[in-house]
Each structure stands twice: as structure tokens, then as C-alpha cells.
Amino acid sequence: MNPTLIEEIVTDEPNPTPAAALTGYARRLRGTLLGAPAAFLLTIVAALLAVLPIVYLAGSDPATAYRALAHGSLGNQNAIAETLIQATPLLLGGLAVATAFHAGLFNIGVEGQLVVGGLCSAVVGIHAPLPGILHLAASVAAGMAGGALWAAIPALLKAHRGVHEVVTTIMMNYLAFSLSRYLVASDGPLASTTQPSATDRVTDSARFALIWTPTRLHAGFLLALLVTALMTWYLYRTPAGFRLRITGANPTTARFHGINTRRVTVRAMLLSGALAGLAGAVEVLGLYGRYYDSFSPGYGYDAIAVALLGQLVPFGTLVAALFFGILRAGSVELAATTGISREMIGVVSALVIGFVAVQPAVARLLARVLRRTR
Amino acid sequence: MNDLLTMAVVVSALHLAVPLIYPALGGLISERSGVMNIGLEGMMLVGAFTGTAFAYATGSPWLGLLAALAGGLLAGALLAVLCVTLRADQVVAATAINLLGAGLTAAFVPIVWNVDGTSPPVHKLTAWTVPLLADLPGIGVIFSSLTALDYGAFLAALAVWWVLFRTDAGLRLRACGESPEAADSAGVPVLRTRFLAVTMSGAFAAAGGVYLSLVSIGLFQASMTQGRGYLALAAMIFGKWRVWPALLACLLFGLADAVQLRLQIASTLFPSELLLALPYLLALLALATFVGRASAPAAVGRPFART
């Protein structure tokens, strides 16, 4: 469980996998004083500066835009609650991406897993005749199972046939969207008679309680915080988490030490899918009370940015999810007052991912300059 | 149901295959040089958008096509800077390109056209009737319904095959993808070769994207590529990183798409929402059954740096 042990093993490897290079970089960052928060802030500032052209092109100016964004996300009780509501699926999705990443897997299928998770939790939430908290627990479990199921096919293909998970998880995304559209289409098997493109309402016993009335903030947010703590424990304090990280850091070493890397790969992907499914379940059981087709505005893709900005650790993912929660919540007022498209969030996500990807190069460059000046 | 394989379906299959063939060729060039290109989807959107915007501004779809290719080169060069020059994780960097392509093009629609989501219609590239061939009985209809961009896809496949597998430059490019260290010690400029290959792949992906906007429907729509960049990638993998098998895989996916469209009209047996998933399902099955780890270029995904 010694963190320097992984460090040694990774640096032993002449050609670390790219994912290992990035996780290794994040680990070294955390080893330095203030390195992690500095990298976090610089990434955000760079991304927000880089979207300035869009702000101007949309006929607005930065001051107005940032004021609208801040007011829409933090200006009053309701705005703060909306920020936390938006951060909830981003946090769970971010944990899903980060967990897979630690095992050397890039799960772009979070969006599809979230959709299937939401669907499964809605079905159990509507139909299962269970009392009280049991009903909620069963619905949440169904959501996690649905997400894990959707990740199982890419997981098995990766572990046993060596098919790269990126293409397969994307294909699973499109299959999930089709399935969802079909199930809640006007004559679909799960369609509600009163609400278009949605299922019926989930029974009250399967709903998350509201925790900050009069806002919509629900107990799903607290569950997400609990899961964040659990994932920290799992990844860094259990043998299973150690095996997962060692497999991602250096699969060859892991195999030489008797770790069944195939099994670890499959388990990591299932866990990642379950977390994504939980994100969907929380939205359905907490926020909406029913499954809406395309309820997710792309949480699964933003989750990649959340995990990378959070330097792939659960606590960092929480902070990053709050940042993107602010963006998502504030974008409504931003669009209304300045006309800046809400697609801007997707651009910020992309920029954050890009900037995180080049950080090791920037760090290398800095180190070289420092060496030369010394 | 019995008229599933009419000439209309064949033509429609070709129309649906071409926007896969271009990005598949682009992916092939990039991956053969050692850079995994998952960013095809975003580059396609860049091509589709710039093509439509310039066709709208100039009134000429041909200028739109040129602009799309230029936009694709830019997007490709951006990925090359990230992956080749800065040695970023190729999958992560390409994901950034995909989200950037999707986000930027969607955000620019209201800026350029003052509407959300969909551009107004623009002039399409018109079909070119081949003299004599178009008069043939039966298959003649094919030669009166294809555009220059359709023929271009097959010519491009021939050109890519020729350059990659029949010229010295192609051998050097493939060497960079199999063993960059060996290529480097033989005097091949690995970084420059990879940079060019990735940049070129952007233009190919953009050609596929602009086909959708200026041939298929004549306008731009946010995220109109619908995963075709990834389907093209699946076709390329299914084709084991070879030109002709990849081309066949694209035609197969195109045919599946054409058949499902036909089924939507001809039969109420299957719900259309599920039929739409057919190409993705086929791609998944193709990846599951046929792929072999050994056929990928040995160094794909691994950044190269002289030590």
C-alpha cells in the first residue's frame, strides 16, 4: 500500500502506458507542495480564457458573462442548490471515469451506462412492490446493475479479445440511446400515457428525500459524497484497489506478481459502469422522479473532464465536479442574459481535457528550463 | 420486404458508405504512422461545419468543400501538436478534439446563422451523370446519382493504398508505426512523418464530414455525424488496418444502414428507433468476432521521443 512502491514500479518501466504516464504525473503533482491546486487552478483559468473568443463572438463581454455565470450558480439559495444538483451526476460520472483510468481503461461509455442505469432504476422504482427504504435501495441497486451490465460487454471484449474499449463503449452509447428512445417512444413498452418521451412516475418510496427545502436538492447528493469517500478508501486502502491501480500502472509487473489482470480489468470496468449507472439512478430517483429520454445533457462526456481535472483522485473529482456544476447551473442564466450558447460547457470540457493532456509536456519543459537556469 | 436489394438500396448504401470511407482512410494513415486517431468524429464535424459555412457565405459548395478540407487539416494539425509534438496521451488528446469539434461547431451555429442547432439549407454538390455508363440498363442509375465526392472516395482509397504499400514514402510511414526506434536509426524523420500523417487524416475525416452536409442533406446540424467517426474507426479495425478490407467494411456498414432505412419505410415489424441502432450493433459484432490484437501496427498509441 506504499505509494512510493507504485512510483518505483512505474519508473522501472521504460515505456509506461500513456494512461500510466498521466496517472504517474498526477501522483507526482500531489507529491509536491501546492502542485495539485496550482495545476487545477491554472487549467481552469486557461480554459476560461480560451473560451473568451466565443463570448465576444456571441456579442457579450467577459465581465457580463462571468457575472451572469456567478449569479446563476451561486447568487442565492436556489442557485447554490442547482449547482450541487448538477455536480451530483458529474461527481459520480467522474468517479466512474477515474476508476477505469486507474486500471488503464478509458471509459467513454459513461453516457450510455448512465442512460441504462437511469432506465433500470426507473423500472424497479415504478414496479417493484417493496416497502420504504428497501424500495429505494433496490432501485439504486438496479441502476448500478444496469450501468455495470452496459459496461460488461466492452469489459469482456477488452479483457479477452484485446478490443480497445474506446470504440466499443461508444458503440454501446449509441445502442443505449436507441434503446432508450424506443422504450419511451409514444407506443413504446415503458412510455407514460401523460408525459411524452418519459416513463411513468417512480413510486414515492423509491424517491430520494429533499434535504434543503424549498430547493430541489435531494439526498442523492449526500450519497454521492459518501461514494466519494468509499472510493478513496477502496482505491488507496484495500488490496483490491491496489491490484486495480498496479494493473493500470504496469500490466506486465502486475502479471509477474500473480495478479490476474484480465479479472482486474473486467472488475474495474464493471465498477466504473456501476458508478455511471448510479449517476443515472440518482437523477431519476432524486431529481426527476421519472426517466426522461435524453435527460442527460452530456454528463457522461463532461465526466471525463471532471475526472482529469480532479487529477484522477476522488477528492479532486469532487472539487472538479463542483466547478462543472457551477458552469452547468450558471449556463442557464448565461444563455438567457448574454445569448452565449450552452454548448460552451462542452467547449470548456474539451479544453480542460486538452490542457490536462499536455500538462506532462509543460512540466517537462519547465523542468528543463529550471535545470538550465540552475 | 422483397424489394430490399433494389438499385435504390445500392445507391443509398453507397451514399451512406462514402462518409465512412473517407474517415476510415484518414484513420488508417494516422494509425499506420503510429498515432491512434480517435478524434475522427470531431474532425468530421469541423469539416461539415466549415464546409456549410463557406458554402453559405460564398454560394458555392465547391469552395465549401475546399474550406472543409482546410478546416480538417487544421484540426488534424492540432491533434498532431498534442500527440506527436507534446507526446500527450493519444486517447485523451483525441477525446479533447472530439468534444472540441462537437462543442465549437454547435456553439458557432447561433453565432453564424442566428438560430440554434440547424443551419439554413445551402447549395448541395450536384450529382454527375457519367456519359454512356449512365445509359446502361439496371446499374446505369448508379452513374447518374453519384457526385464527384463519391467517386473521389474510391480514388482516394486507391491513392492511399498506392502510397502506403507501393512507395518508399509509404514504407517509411509504416515503419514509424511498427518500430519508430528502428525507423529513426534508419534516418526516417519519425516526428515529421507522424505529424504529416495525423494532419492528413484530419483532411480525410473532414471530407467525410462535408459529404454529410454538402451532399447528403445540404445543411449543418449540431452533432450530425452521429458516431460515424467511430464507425469508420471500427471499420478500419475490422479491416485489420488494410485499405481494401476497410473499404469493404465501410460498404458493409453502409449497406446495413441502407437496409435499415428501407425497412423503416417498408415494414412496421421493427420499431424504427431500434433499427437505427443496426450499424452500431454490426460494428460491435464485427469488433467482437474478427479482430486480432496482432494486426494493429506495433507502435500505435505509443508516443515517440529520442532518448
Contacts between the chains, C-beta under 8 A, distances in Angstrom:
chain1	res1	chain2	res2	distance
A	15	B	302	6.5
A	18	B	89	3.9
A	18	B	90	6.3
A	18	B	91	7.0
A	18	B	92	7.6
A	18	B	301	6.5
A	18	B	302	7.6
A	18	B	303	7.0
A	19	B	89	6.5
A	19	B	91	7.8
A	21	B	89	6.8
A	22	B	89	5.3
A	22	B	92	6.8
A	54	B	107	5.7
A	54	B	111	7.6
A	57	B	108	7.8
A	57	B	111	4.9
A	58	B	110	7.5
A	58	B	111	5.9
A	106	B	91	5.0
A	106	B	92	7.4
A	106	B	95	7.7
A	108	B	95	6.6
A	153	B	284	7.4
A	157	B	287	6.7
A	157	B	288	5.7
A	161	B	288	6.8
A	161	B	291	6.3
A	161	B	293	7.8
A	162	B	291	7.3
A	162	B	292	7.8
A	162	B	293	3.8
A	163	B	237	7.8
A	163	B	287	4.9
A	163	B	288	7.0
A	163	B	291	5.4
A	164	B	36	8.0
A	164	B	237	7.7
A	166	B	38	5.5
A	166	B	91	6.0
A	167	B	38	7.7
A	167	B	230	5.7
A	167	B	233	5.5
A	167	B	234	5.3
A	167	B	237	6.8
A	167	B	283	7.7
A	167	B	287	6.4
A	168	B	284	6.3
A	168	B	287	6.1
A	170	B	227	6.3
A	170	B	230	4.5
A	171	B	227	7.7
A	171	B	230	6.9
A	171	B	234	7.0
A	171	B	280	4.7
A	171	B	281	7.7
A	171	B	283	5.4
A	171	B	284	4.5
A	171	B	287	7.6
A	172	B	284	7.3
A	173	B	227	7.7
A	174	B	226	7.6
A	174	B	227	5.2
A	174	B	277	6.4
A	174	B	280	4.2
A	175	B	277	5.2
A	175	B	280	5.6
A	175	B	281	6.4
A	175	B	284	7.4
A	178	B	273	5.6
A	178	B	274	6.0
A	178	B	276	5.4
A	178	B	277	3.6
A	178	B	280	7.6
A	179	B	273	8.0
A	179	B	274	7.4
A	179	B	277	7.4
A	181	B	273	4.3
A	181	B	276	8.0
A	182	B	271	5.3
A	182	B	273	3.6
A	182	B	274	5.0
A	185	B	271	7.0
A	185	B	273	5.7
A	188	B	271	7.5
A	188	B	273	7.7
A	301	B	99	6.0
A	304	B	95	6.1
A	304	B	99	7.9
A	305	B	99	7.8
A	308	B	92	6.9
A	339	B	110	7.3
A	340	B	107	8.0
A	341	B	106	6.8
A	341	B	107	4.5
A	341	B	109	7.7
A	341	B	110	5.4
A	341	B	111	7.9
A	341	B	116	7.3
A	343	B	103	5.3
A	343	B	106	4.0
A	343	B	107	4.1
A	343	B	222	7.3
A	344	B	103	7.3
A	344	B	107	5.6
A	345	B	103	7.7
A	346	B	99	5.7
A	346	B	102	6.1
A	346	B	103	3.1
A	346	B	106	7.0
A	346	B	107	7.7
A	347	B	99	7.8
A	347	B	100	6.5
A	347	B	103	3.8
A	347	B	104	5.7
A	347	B	107	5.9
A	349	B	99	5.4
A	349	B	103	7.1
A	350	B	96	5.1
A	350	B	97	7.6
A	350	B	98	7.7
A	350	B	99	3.5
A	350	B	100	3.7
A	350	B	102	7.9
A	350	B	103	5.5
A	350	B	104	7.9
A	351	B	96	7.4
A	351	B	100	7.0
A	353	B	92	6.2
A	353	B	95	5.8
A	353	B	96	4.1
A	353	B	99	6.6
A	354	B	82	6.7
A	354	B	93	6.6
A	354	B	96	3.6
A	354	B	97	7.8
A	354	B	100	7.0
A	356	B	92	7.3
A	357	B	82	6.2
A	357	B	88	3.9
A	357	B	89	5.6
A	357	B	92	4.5
A	357	B	93	4.6
A	357	B	96	6.1
A	358	B	82	6.2
A	358	B	86	4.9
A	358	B	88	5.1
A	358	B	93	7.7
A	360	B	87	7.6
A	360	B	88	7.4
A	361	B	86	3.8
A	361	B	87	6.0
A	361	B	88	6.5
